[in-house]
């Protein structure tokens, strides 16, 4: 099997859910802090340094004087996507899908005689959306990304107040592949990112046992996608049958009678094919300022026990950007053929079809997006004088990602056709029904103090999928997942600490043919974003993250 090797700083996948946003838990907390990764992100009661701005701002009261925190992460991200035809595979009697069939294009048979077996459509490189360029940039296979984060905190002498700010990425994801990749029909390029560039924070020490804190995050949010479109649908299979079985008889000797009876369909120079490409869609949207806030409480009644609680608010946004559509030749010819016939013109008016489909369409697009709220609570407990155990439980409101609705500034030809088979489509809008579910997760971390300078850490975090079984797809190649972390901390002196961590996340997903309406569901009404109808789909994702953190007090 051929594995792709990417090196993004932190990739949490989409589709995007992207549609984007990938991504059981969508890469949550994978790119925030090095020490937290090594503890399975079970750090609410024991936040690491200035990263407490995110994990629990109340813990900043533990930092006395002026502190700075600089860290960097590098990730190796391997994603394998596989497609195969099950026994009896067909779409309206056709099975010669070139994605899984080796038969030559001039083979007269509608039934595939030589299947390819398992077809790999691996992700090939990382993609990022660059705000200044306002476009996605492919990094190339094997190119690493080093994305440092930094923070600073200050506690005036004798004061109960601590002030801080930090730069970090709560969510970052992006991948891409070359033309011809079988996976391109669910995102040839995808990028989703949320970067907190300013996070003014204040923490107050109520007494020796109790602290509270709050931070306001000012973030940049972007979503971008470039995807091929195809619709292996029963209705389009019926159109192919009419073109190949009926129109073929009249194409060379058509007349007024055949035009009227066949609505002019036979006048198209290229017929529709359920396995053909319908077009290419590019969308890029962003919001420069997306505010949110974190509220935290830390209670430490003694040196052996602590309890932490944090609430990370939702962030409601109105993303705006541009779109570009490249319409394929076959659907353009179908509409042209209809409009060459009187009955075809009447049928097109009844169905609301456009008068013609241009080769390209472009304009402005927008969508409402809510970054989901998150609640997490945890404890730390020293079971031995030199052995501490942390346990956290968290809940994320991913039900707010029920659907992503793209709203266009004008009517789009392809949507006028697609709306016949989907309630999620209108002349000027396209909804991606994600159906995400709010999910509970937990994590555990262990820290062993070897001596005054050296500490060893280990963590485990099983991640429950937020994606229901009937919505799984290759845009989000992280479903149920497990993350393992290891780390070591070294104290150079009483003011300087260095942390080195490694984390490994793995996720496998099998989507049997006909089980997901966002990947491979059969039927007439499964049209939207269902490009692998009738095929078995599988993904295998492995992420290896390395991180180094340097903290010092001035």
Buried (B, 14 or more C-beta within 10 A) or exposed (E): EEEBBBBBBBBBBBBBBBBBBBBBBBBBBBBBBBBBBBBBBBBBBBBBBBBBBBBBBBBBBBBBEEBBBBBBBBBBBBBBBBBBBEEEBBBBEBBBBBBBBEBEEEBEEBEBEEBBEEBBBBBBBBBBBEEEEEBBBBBEBEEBBEBEBBBBBBBEEEEEBBBBBBBBBBBBBBBBBEEEBBBBBBBBBBBBBBBBBEBBBBBBBBEEEBBBBBBBBBBBBBBBBBBBBBBBBBBBBBBBBBBEEBBEEBBEEBEEEBBEEBBBBBBBEBBBBBBBBBBBBBBBBBBEEBEBBBBBBBBBEEEEEBBBBBBBBBBEBEBBBBBBBBBBBBBBBBBBBBBBBEBBBEBBEEEEBBEEBEEEBBBEBBBEBEBBBBBBBBBBBBEEEEEBBBBBBBBBBBEBBBEBBBBBEEBBBBBBBBBEBBEBBBBBBBBBBBBBBBBEBBBBBBBEBEEEEEBBBBBBBEBBBBBBEEBBBBBBBBBBBEBBBBBBBEBEEEEEBBBBBBBBBBBBBEBEBBBBBBBBBBBEBBBBBBBBBBBBBBBBBBBBBBBBBBBBBE
